[in-house]
Amino acid sequence: MNWSEFEGKPFVSLRLWKRGDDGGWWPDGKREMSVRIRELPDLAAAIAEALDLAEANQRHWREQQASRPAPPMPGRRVMDPATLPPANGSEAFDEFSEHRR
């Protein structure tokens, strides 16, 4: 960002920078934007709103991640218990029933 002037009128020049072949950083002439001084309050309000939305999005994402089960350990298969064969022939496993010998 830098302060510039055109025909005696000040403005803010915003540019993206990219690394050149020499390893140095140079402004990208194809990616720039000019903001008139009178437009700065609206731009600031829009950026503040974007920050609020980003914060809400991050908070929502963290809540979603916290409610998900932990991923399986690397190298271990996760099996769906419904696909396992019954423990004793045709009887389904019941952890609350007495062990039969």
VOTI-108241 format. One record per atom (N, C-alpha, C): residue number from 1; chain; z, x, y. Coordinates in Angstrom, 2 decimals, decimal comma, padded with zeros to 5 digits, always signed. Last residue first. Layout:
<bators>
{NUM "A" {Z X Y}};
...
</bators>
This chain:
<bators>
{101 "A" {+028,52 -020,18 -070,77}};
{101 "A" {+028,30 -019,02 -071,62}};
{101 "A" {+027,55 -019,42 -072,84}};
{100 "A" {+028,28 -021,21 -067,40}};
{100 "A" {+028,20 -021,57 -068,83}};
{100 "A" {+027,91 -020,31 -069,63}};
{99 "A" {+030,30 -021,49 -064,58}};
{99 "A" {+029,39 -020,64 -065,35}};
{99 "A" {+029,39 -021,06 -066,80}};
{98 "A" {+030,37 -024,59 -062,82}};
{98 "A" {+031,02 -023,57 -063,63}};
{98 "A" {+029,98 -022,75 -064,38}};
{97 "A" {+028,65 -024,96 -059,64}};
{97 "A" {+028,98 -025,40 -061,00}};
{97 "A" {+029,64 -024,25 -061,75}};
{96 "A" {+027,89 -023,86 -057,27}};
{96 "A" {+029,19 -024,51 -057,31}};
{96 "A" {+029,58 -024,98 -058,71}};
{95 "A" {+025,32 -022,91 -057,39}};
{95 "A" {+026,38 -021,92 -057,21}};
{95 "A" {+027,78 -022,52 -057,30}};
{94 "A" {+023,00 -023,75 -059,60}};
{94 "A" {+023,93 -024,41 -058,69}};
{94 "A" {+025,13 -023,47 -058,55}};
{93 "A" {+019,63 -023,64 -060,65}};
{93 "A" {+020,84 -022,91 -060,32}};
{93 "A" {+021,68 -023,70 -059,34}};
{92 "A" {+018,31 -026,01 -062,97}};
{92 "A" {+018,28 -025,36 -061,66}};
{92 "A" {+019,63 -024,68 -061,41}};
{91 "A" {+017,25 -025,65 -066,31}};
{91 "A" {+018,29 -026,07 -065,36}};
{91 "A" {+018,16 -025,30 -064,05}};
{90 "A" {+015,46 -024,65 -068,08}};
{90 "A" {+014,98 -025,72 -067,21}};
{90 "A" {+016,02 -026,18 -066,21}};
{89 "A" {+016,70 -021,52 -068,24}};
{89 "A" {+015,61 -022,34 -068,78}};
{89 "A" {+015,17 -023,38 -067,78}};
{88 "A" {+018,69 -020,91 -066,01}};
{88 "A" {+018,91 -021,12 -067,45}};
{88 "A" {+017,83 -022,04 -068,00}};
{87 "A" {+017,45 -020,63 -063,40}};
{87 "A" {+018,24 -019,56 -063,99}};
{87 "A" {+018,39 -019,71 -065,50}};
{86 "A" {+014,01 -021,45 -062,61}};
{86 "A" {+015,40 -021,85 -062,86}};
{86 "A" {+016,14 -020,75 -063,62}};
{85 "A" {+012,13 -019,14 -060,51}};
{85 "A" {+012,27 -019,96 -061,72}};
{85 "A" {+013,74 -020,35 -061,90}};
{84 "A" {+011,56 -019,50 -056,96}};
{84 "A" {+012,16 -018,78 -058,08}};
{84 "A" {+012,27 -019,69 -059,30}};
{83 "A" {+010,73 -020,94 -054,81}};
{83 "A" {+009,69 -020,48 -055,73}};
{83 "A" {+010,25 -019,74 -056,94}};
{82 "A" {+012,92 -021,45 -053,26}};
{82 "A" {+012,29 -022,60 -053,92}};
{82 "A" {+011,23 -022,16 -054,93}};
{81 "A" {+013,55 -019,02 -052,05}};
{81 "A" {+014,33 -019,46 -053,22}};
{81 "A" {+013,69 -020,62 -053,95}};
{80 "A" {+011,07 -016,79 -051,25}};
{80 "A" {+011,50 -018,15 -050,97}};
{80 "A" {+012,26 -018,64 -052,19}};
{79 "A" {+011,72 -013,41 -050,64}};
{79 "A" {+011,29 -014,44 -051,57}};
{79 "A" {+011,86 -015,78 -051,13}};
{78 "A" {+010,53 -010,62 -049,12}};
{78 "A" {+011,36 -011,79 -048,89}};
{78 "A" {+010,83 -012,88 -049,79}};
{77 "A" {+010,67 -007,26 -050,15}};
{77 "A" {+009,96 -008,54 -050,16}};
{77 "A" {+010,95 -009,65 -049,89}};
{76 "A" {+011,12 -004,32 -048,27}};
{76 "A" {+011,70 -005,36 -049,11}};
{76 "A" {+010,89 -006,64 -049,00}};
{75 "A" {+010,03 -002,56 -046,46}};
{75 "A" {+009,90 -002,24 -047,87}};
{75 "A" {+010,48 -003,28 -048,81}};
{74 "A" {+012,39 -003,10 -043,86}};
{74 "A" {+011,10 -002,55 -044,30}};
{74 "A" {+011,12 -002,22 -045,79}};
{73 "A" {+014,22 -006,16 -044,01}};
{73 "A" {+014,23 -004,70 -043,96}};
{73 "A" {+012,88 -004,19 -044,44}};
{72 "A" {+013,06 -009,01 -042,13}};
{72 "A" {+013,46 -008,33 -043,37}};
{72 "A" {+013,43 -006,82 -043,19}};
{71 "A" {+014,50 -009,95 -038,95}};
{71 "A" {+013,35 -009,64 -039,81}};
{71 "A" {+013,82 -008,91 -041,06}};
{70 "A" {+016,97 -012,51 -038,52}};
{70 "A" {+016,59 -011,09 -038,45}};
{70 "A" {+015,40 -010,83 -039,36}};
{69 "A" {+015,95 -015,73 -037,31}};
{69 "A" {+016,63 -014,86 -038,29}};
{69 "A" {+016,12 -013,43 -038,15}};
{68 "A" {+016,22 -016,68 -033,84}};
{68 "A" {+015,41 -016,39 -035,03}};
{68 "A" {+016,19 -015,54 -036,01}};
{67 "A" {+017,77 -016,85 -031,61}};
{67 "A" {+017,88 -017,94 -032,57}};
{67 "A" {+017,05 -017,71 -033,83}};
{66 "A" {+017,07 -014,65 -030,10}};
{66 "A" {+018,43 -014,71 -030,64}};
{66 "A" {+018,56 -015,79 -031,70}};
{65 "A" {+014,48 -015,31 -029,28}};
{65 "A" {+014,68 -014,19 -030,20}};
{65 "A" {+016,05 -014,25 -030,86}};
{64 "A" {+015,05 -017,40 -027,49}};
{64 "A" {+014,23 -017,66 -028,68}};
{64 "A" {+014,45 -016,56 -029,72}};
{63 "A" {+016,50 -016,02 -025,55}};
{63 "A" {+017,15 -017,09 -026,30}};
{63 "A" {+016,38 -017,40 -027,58}};
{62 "A" {+014,47 -014,30 -024,61}};
{62 "A" {+015,66 -013,73 -025,26}};
{62 "A" {+016,40 -014,78 -026,08}};
{61 "A" {+012,71 -016,23 -023,54}};
{61 "A" {+012,26 -015,38 -024,64}};
{61 "A" {+013,46 -014,79 -025,38}};
{60 "A" {+014,29 -017,25 -021,43}};
{60 "A" {+013,85 -018,14 -022,51}};
{60 "A" {+013,44 -017,32 -023,74}};
{59 "A" {+014,47 -014,93 -019,87}};
{59 "A" {+015,69 -015,54 -020,38}};
{59 "A" {+015,35 -016,45 -021,57}};
{58 "A" {+011,76 -014,56 -019,24}};
{58 "A" {+012,46 -013,54 -020,02}};
{58 "A" {+013,74 -014,11 -020,64}};
{57 "A" {+011,32 -016,87 -017,69}};
{57 "A" {+010,56 -016,64 -018,91}};
{57 "A" {+011,26 -015,63 -019,82}};
{56 "A" {+013,04 -016,41 -015,55}};
{56 "A" {+013,26 -017,58 -016,41}};
{56 "A" {+012,53 -017,41 -017,74}};
{55 "A" {+011,77 -014,11 -014,51}};
{55 "A" {+013,16 -014,04 -014,97}};
{55 "A" {+013,47 -015,20 -015,91}};
{54 "A" {+009,31 -015,17 -013,77}};
{54 "A" {+009,36 -014,10 -014,78}};
{54 "A" {+010,77 -013,99 -015,36}};
{53 "A" {+010,09 -016,98 -011,80}};
{53 "A" {+009,45 -017,47 -013,02}};
{53 "A" {+009,51 -016,43 -014,13}};
{52 "A" {+011,10 -015,17 -009,88}};
{52 "A" {+011,97 -016,20 -010,46}};
{52 "A" {+011,39 -016,72 -011,77}};
{51 "A" {+008,73 -013,73 -009,33}};
{51 "A" {+009,89 -013,04 -009,90}};
{51 "A" {+010,86 -014,03 -010,55}};
{50 "A" {+007,19 -015,76 -008,19}};
{50 "A" {+006,74 -015,14 -009,43}};
{50 "A" {+007,88 -014,40 -010,11}};
{49 "A" {+008,69 -016,20 -005,87}};
{49 "A" {+008,57 -017,27 -006,87}};
{49 "A" {+008,13 -016,71 -008,22}};
{48 "A" {+008,27 -013,73 -004,61}};
{48 "A" {+009,63 -014,15 -004,96}};
{48 "A" {+009,61 -015,24 -006,02}};
{47 "A" {+005,49 -013,90 -004,23}};
{47 "A" {+006,03 -012,85 -005,11}};
{47 "A" {+007,45 -013,20 -005,53}};
{46 "A" {+005,40 -016,03 -002,43}};
{46 "A" {+004,72 -016,15 -003,72}};
{46 "A" {+005,25 -015,10 -004,70}};
{45 "A" {+006,78 -014,92 -000,27}};
{45 "A" {+007,31 -016,11 -000,94}};
{45 "A" {+006,69 -016,28 -002,32}};
{44 "A" {+005,03 -012,82 +000,41}};
{44 "A" {+006,40 -012,52 -000,01}};
{44 "A" {+007,01 -013,70 -000,75}};
{43 "A" {+002,79 -014,33 +001,18}};
{43 "A" {+002,69 -013,42 +000,03}};
{43 "A" {+004,08 -013,08 -000,50}};
{42 "A" {+003,84 -015,60 +003,42}};
{42 "A" {+003,40 -016,40 +002,28}};
{42 "A" {+003,28 -015,55 +001,02}};
{41 "A" {+004,37 -013,34 +005,08}};
{41 "A" {+005,46 -014,21 +004,63}};
{41 "A" {+005,07 -015,08 +003,43}};
{40 "A" {+001,65 -012,21 +005,36}};
{40 "A" {+002,70 -011,51 +004,62}};
{40 "A" {+003,87 -012,42 +004,21}};
{39 "A" {-000,20 -013,37 +007,00}};
{39 "A" {-000,15 -013,86 +005,62}};
{39 "A" {+001,01 -013,24 +004,81}};
{38 "A" {-000,12 -011,98 +009,37}};
{38 "A" {+000,39 -013,37 +009,39}};
{38 "A" {+000,48 -013,97 +007,98}};
{37 "A" {-001,38 -009,63 +008,56}};
{37 "A" {+000,04 -009,61 +008,88}};
{37 "A" {+000,61 -011,03 +008,84}};
{36 "A" {-003,59 -010,01 +005,77}};
{36 "A" {-003,33 -010,07 +007,21}};
{36 "A" {-001,82 -010,14 +007,44}};
{35 "A" {-004,36 -007,88 +003,22}};
{35 "A" {-003,49 -009,00 +003,57}};
{35 "A" {-003,23 -008,94 +005,07}};
{34 "A" {-006,83 -006,90 +000,92}};
{34 "A" {-006,32 -006,84 +002,28}};
{34 "A" {-005,49 -008,08 +002,56}};
{33 "A" {-007,14 -005,06 -002,07}};
{33 "A" {-006,93 -006,34 -001,43}};
{33 "A" {-006,38 -006,10 -000,04}};
{32 "A" {-009,08 -003,57 -004,72}};
{32 "A" {-008,23 -003,51 -003,55}};
{32 "A" {-008,16 -004,88 -002,90}};
{31 "A" {-010,88 -002,17 -006,78}};
{31 "A" {-009,71 -003,01 -006,96}};
{31 "A" {-008,77 -002,84 -005,77}};
{30 "A" {-012,84 -000,36 -006,33}};
{30 "A" {-013,26 -001,68 -006,78}};
{30 "A" {-012,09 -002,66 -006,89}};
{29 "A" {-011,67 +002,05 -005,71}};
{29 "A" {-012,41 +001,36 -004,67}};
{29 "A" {-012,85 -000,04 -005,05}};
{28 "A" {-008,62 +003,10 -006,57}};
{28 "A" {-009,79 +002,49 -007,19}};
{28 "A" {-010,49 +001,64 -006,14}};
{27 "A" {-007,29 +006,19 -005,42}};
{27 "A" {-007,41 +004,73 -005,26}};
{27 "A" {-008,71 +004,24 -005,88}};
{26 "A" {-006,15 +008,56 -007,89}};
{26 "A" {-007,07 +008,19 -006,81}};
{26 "A" {-007,13 +006,68 -006,67}};
{25 "A" {-004,36 +011,27 -009,22}};
{25 "A" {-004,41 +009,84 -008,99}};
{25 "A" {-005,25 +009,55 -007,76}};
{24 "A" {-005,70 +013,90 -011,37}};
{24 "A" {-005,02 +013,38 -010,19}};
{24 "A" {-005,17 +011,88 -010,07}};
{23 "A" {-007,30 +014,66 -013,44}};
{23 "A" {-005,90 +014,42 -013,74}};
{23 "A" {-005,11 +013,88 -012,56}};
{22 "A" {-009,97 +014,80 -012,97}};
{22 "A" {-009,21 +016,02 -012,69}};
{22 "A" {-007,72 +015,87 -012,98}};
{21 "A" {-010,81 +012,23 -013,38}};
{21 "A" {-011,17 +013,23 -014,40}};
{21 "A" {-010,38 +014,53 -014,21}};
{20 "A" {-008,01 +010,22 -012,18}};
{20 "A" {-009,36 +010,76 -012,15}};
{20 "A" {-009,58 +011,77 -013,27}};
{19 "A" {-006,19 +007,30 -012,69}};
{19 "A" {-006,22 +008,75 -012,90}};
{19 "A" {-007,68 +009,21 -012,96}};
{18 "A" {-005,96 +004,89 -010,05}};
{18 "A" {-006,31 +005,29 -011,41}};
{18 "A" {-006,36 +006,81 -011,49}};
{17 "A" {-004,42 +002,24 -008,25}};
{17 "A" {-004,76 +003,65 -008,37}};
{17 "A" {-005,08 +003,94 -009,83}};
{16 "A" {-005,11 -000,58 -006,28}};
{16 "A" {-004,70 -000,04 -007,58}};
{16 "A" {-005,17 +001,41 -007,61}};
{15 "A" {-004,00 -001,34 -002,99}};
{15 "A" {-004,99 -000,80 -003,92}};
{15 "A" {-004,35 -000,42 -005,23}};
{14 "A" {-003,76 -003,14 -000,03}};
{14 "A" {-003,17 -002,91 -001,35}};
{14 "A" {-004,26 -002,42 -002,29}};
{13 "A" {-003,21 -002,95 +003,33}};
{13 "A" {-004,20 -002,67 +002,30}};
{13 "A" {-003,46 -002,35 +001,00}};
{12 "A" {-002,43 -005,12 +005,88}};
{12 "A" {-001,88 -004,31 +004,79}};
{12 "A" {-002,98 -004,16 +003,76}};
{11 "A" {-003,55 -004,90 +009,30}};
{11 "A" {-003,44 -005,56 +008,00}};
{11 "A" {-002,83 -004,59 +007,00}};
{10 "A" {-004,26 -005,38 +012,81}};
{10 "A" {-003,56 -004,72 +011,70}};
{10 "A" {-003,58 -005,57 +010,43}};
{9 "A" {-007,17 -005,10 +014,69}};
{9 "A" {-006,26 -006,05 +014,05}};
{9 "A" {-005,60 -005,38 +012,84}};
{8 "A" {-009,12 -003,43 +015,72}};
{8 "A" {-007,88 -003,60 +016,48}};
{8 "A" {-006,87 -004,55 +015,87}};
{7 "A" {-011,01 -003,43 +013,65}};
{7 "A" {-011,35 -003,99 +014,96}};
{7 "A" {-010,09 -004,32 +015,76}};
{6 "A" {-008,46 -003,01 +011,48}};
{6 "A" {-009,89 -003,27 +011,54}};
{6 "A" {-010,15 -004,01 +012,84}};
{5 "A" {-006,03 -000,90 +010,00}};
{5 "A" {-006,47 -001,65 +011,17}};
{5 "A" {-007,97 -001,83 +011,11}};
{4 "A" {-003,22 -000,65 +007,74}};
{4 "A" {-004,56 -000,31 +008,22}};
{4 "A" {-004,88 -001,17 +009,43}};
{3 "A" {-000,65 +000,59 +005,78}};
{3 "A" {-001,00 -000,17 +006,98}};
{3 "A" {-002,35 +000,30 +007,46}};
{2 "A" {-000,79 +000,49 +002,19}};
{2 "A" {-000,73 +001,20 +003,46}};
{2 "A" {-001,11 +000,25 +004,60}};
{1 "A" {+000,00 +000,84 -001,16}};
{1 "A" {+000,00 +000,00 +000,00}};
{1 "A" {+000,00 +000,90 +001,23}};
</bators>
